[in-house]
Amino acid sequence: MDRNSNTYTFLYAAIMVIIVAAVLASVSMALKPAQKKNVAIEKKQNILASVNIESTAATAEAIYAEKIIGEYVVTVKGEQVEGDAFTTDLKKERAKDAADMLLPVFEVKTDDGLKYVLPLYGAGLWGPVWGYVSLSDDMNTIYGANFDHEGETPGLGAEISTTAFEAPFKGKKIFDESGKLVSILVAKVGQVAPEEHKVDAISGGTITSKGLEQMLQDDFTAYEEFLNKKK
Amino acid sequence: MSEPLFSKKNLKLLSDPLNDSNPITVQVLGICSALAVTAQLKPSIVMALSVAAVLAFSNVIISLLRNTIPNRIRIIVQLVVIAALVILVDQVLKAYVYDVSKQLSVFVGLIITNCIIMGRLEAFALGNRPWQSFLDGIGNAAGYGVILIVVGFFRELLGSGSLLGFKIIPDSWYIANGGFYENNGLMVLSPMALIVVGIIIWVQRSRNSKLIEN
């Protein structure tokens, strides 16, 4: 067959694409369970990191089983409903109407007492950002925070997942003295807010910082009723 | 095929890219990934192995197909082969070395655009037999990997005081603990990788007379 004819070229391309697609699909299916397990372990590590417990991939599951004493799902009204907190897909929940939204809560036993871990999910610059914030049992003081992202700019927005950014969250308060939810301001130069309600934004990562601030605002609002009930 | 598998000519395919025609220091290909992943030794090694796997196999596959590939879509065929292999490598990393795969993140995907790979396919695999292409792929990947590992070695040692995550510099040396030593933070940043690559090129050129221009 003439190697330069259109028929040959089209046939060649079509067959090549089918073979490659079949190979990739089967490999992806074969490796899915191992990959899912890695993602679950990482999630456990992140939840533990938000209450300042360090763990490695090997130890995460054991520590998680020991420290996490409660996992449940609440609605925006703060009522506990049926559901699995760990497998709740935040992306899907955030797309729902507020009334139907399921909000996972994790209760963790730490050396400093009972902590409540709230998973958060929002939008950064290039893709989603998410994180876990733990509150002390006054339901106001932040005990620790852990953030991650899908594809923020390395060195700029991606810095949200570093300790340098996460550590200052510790000790901040999300309610003001009158009990009004104020969340946390991720402040750029010149933005004024009481010290206990703000952290420093990342230079050069403005949109990620603002997205993270919006995420905190939105998600704390969703949990507000629950937090008030628990106080 | 009367030629022995490891004839002098074939061995040259393996050894040349290590020195005389090194992809990074002589041909200046694949610099982007050499700067990006070498802050620590472990990702450097994994990146070198990943590129070796992709380069060797894509070279062999393209070489096997070289007499069937329609000339007008040969670049597309090359890209499909490279991209498929890169996705395979990425999936395997995600399943078995998840933490490394997170560190490499986009750079694994960027193997697709690594100039070394397309360069070898166009320049070598399309015109040579599979075994020679395999050797050429391994040789070039080794030439690339050696530089990555050397750069990663110095950057992790001087930047973080460790190698493969193990502490090398004793804690008592650090100023914070009353010692005299401080890690060089610049080593962790990409510009220093460029400077280290520059120093390697300098050393190589001063030792290899073939590379000295008149």
Interface residues (C-beta under 8 A of the other chain):
Chain A: R3 N4 Y8 T9 Y12 A13 M16 V17 V20 V23 L24 V27 S28 L31 A34 Q35 N38 I41 E42 A57 G151
Chain B: T68 I69 P70 N71 R72 I73 I76 V77 V80 V81 A84 I87 L88 Q91 V92 K94 A95 Y96 Y98 D99 K102 S105 V106
